Amino acid sequence: MNILIHDLEEPFFQTLEHDFEIINTNVKAAPCQGCFQCWTKNAGYCVYTDAFQHNGAMVGSSEHVVIVSKICYGGYSPCVKRFLDRGISDCLPFLTLRKGKTYHISRYPVKRNLIVYFYGACSEFERETAEEYVACHAVNMEADTHKVIFAERFEDFGGLSL
């Protein structure tokens, strides 16, 4: 399974390739409440029954995760961040060391590749912050590889690829 997570407006995301499960994060959905019932009660899915209820399973079972996000202060846009926060159930509450830091153990055995396309104007510091942020995100999700690509506008990417 390949998943494409984005915050694009309607005309843009309709042009995207369909070899992905496409997730539009510009929908009405609750933010993560930090209740951890996705770990303790529901074993892998959120207790809130909205569009983001099964985020953890979708991301956790994907071999390729592509994120298209407006860059916001060196990180993901609020909509994309909300989606990823609600997907904490892709890991278990148990901890392990990876690259000298403490991370949660993955619930799903799938190794994945992460590609992040950031669009929007940003400073050099925001670019560096975004690259470090995505590198940490890749370690957290146990991605084999990760790549970060920047552009002023989404149209400047000229297409998305794995």
N, C-alpha and C positions, 0 to 999 in steps of 0.2 A: 504494500500500500504506500502511496505517495500522498503527502498532504501539503497544501498550500494555504497558509494563513495570511490574511491581508486586511488592510484598513482602507482600501481604495473605494472610490465612489462608483456608482452603477456603470457608467459608460466604460470605465477602464477595466474592471474585473471581468466583464463579459468578453473581452478580447483574449483572455488568458487561455492557454492550452488546457485541454480537459483530460490529460493523463494523470491529473491530480484529483484528490478529494479537495474541493475548494471550500474554504471556510471564510466567510465574511464576518469580521469582528464588529462591524458597525450595526449591531442588532441590540435589541433590548435584552439585557441579561444582568443578573445580579453580580456584584463583585464578590470575591472570596471573603467569607466571614471569619475564616480562621478557626472554624469549629472542629476540624480534623475528623469529621464523621466519615469522610471518604477513606480514611485509614482505619477507623475503629468500628464503624457500623456498616457501611455500604461496600467495603472491599473493592475500591477502585473507581467509584463514580460518586459524583456530588449529590447531596441530598436535595438541592434545588432543582426542580424540574423545569428547566428552561433550555435554550439553545446550547448552552455550554455544559450541560450535565455530564456528558461522556467525553470531555476533552482529554482526560488522562489516558483513556483507552485508545482514542484516535491517535494521539501523538505517540504514545508508548508502542503501538503496533506498526508504526510507519517506518519504512526504511529510509525514505528521503523526506526531510522536513524543510520546506522553503517558506521563509517569512518575508513578506513585503510590508514595510512599515515606514511611515514618516519618521524621521529622526527627531527625537525630542530630548534635549539636554543630554545627548550621548547615549540614549537608550530607545526602547520601543515606544510607540505611541500609546496613549492611555487605553485604547480599545484592544490593541494587541497584548499589552501587558495584562489587562484584565482576563483575557482568554488564557494566557499562559499561567497566571496565578490560579485560575480555576482548575487547571490541569495537574495540580500537585499530586493527584492520585496516581500519576504514572510512576511514582516511586513509593517505597515502603517507609514506615517511620523509623526503621533501623539505620544506623550510620556506618560508614566505612571511610577509609582514607584513600584519596585519589590525588596524585600530584602534590602530596604533602598537606592537603586540606581535607576537612570533614565534609562529606556529602551523603545524601540519602542513597540507599540501595535501590536499584531499578526494579520495578514490579514486572517488567516485560523483558524477555531475553534478547530482544531485537537490537542489533547494533545499527546505528543510523548515521546519516550524513545531514549536516545542517548548512543551509545556505541562507544568508540574510541579505536582502536588498533594502538599503536605506535610501529614501529619497527626501529631498528638501535641502535648503541652505543650512550649512553648519560650519563651525570654526574647526581649525585643526585639532584643538583640544577635544571638541565633541567627537571628532572622528576617532582619535586615539581612545577616548573613553568607550565609544561604541565597539571598537575592535576588542578591547579588554573584556567588556561586558559579554559580548557574544562568545569569546573564548571560554569564559567561566560558565556560560550557559551550556556550551557544547560539552564541557567536562561533566557538568551536572546531569545532562541527559545521556551521558556515555556515548556521545557521537564519535565515530571513527575519524571523521574529517569535518572541518567547518571552513566556510568562506564568507567574507563580508564584501559587499559591492556597494559603492556610493554613486549617486547621481543627483543633480539639481532637481530634476523632474522625473516622474515615473516614465514618461514617454522616452526619455533619454536612454533607458536600459536597452531598448531595441529588441526585447524579448527576454524571456526567462528560461533558464536551462538548469539541468541538474549538475 
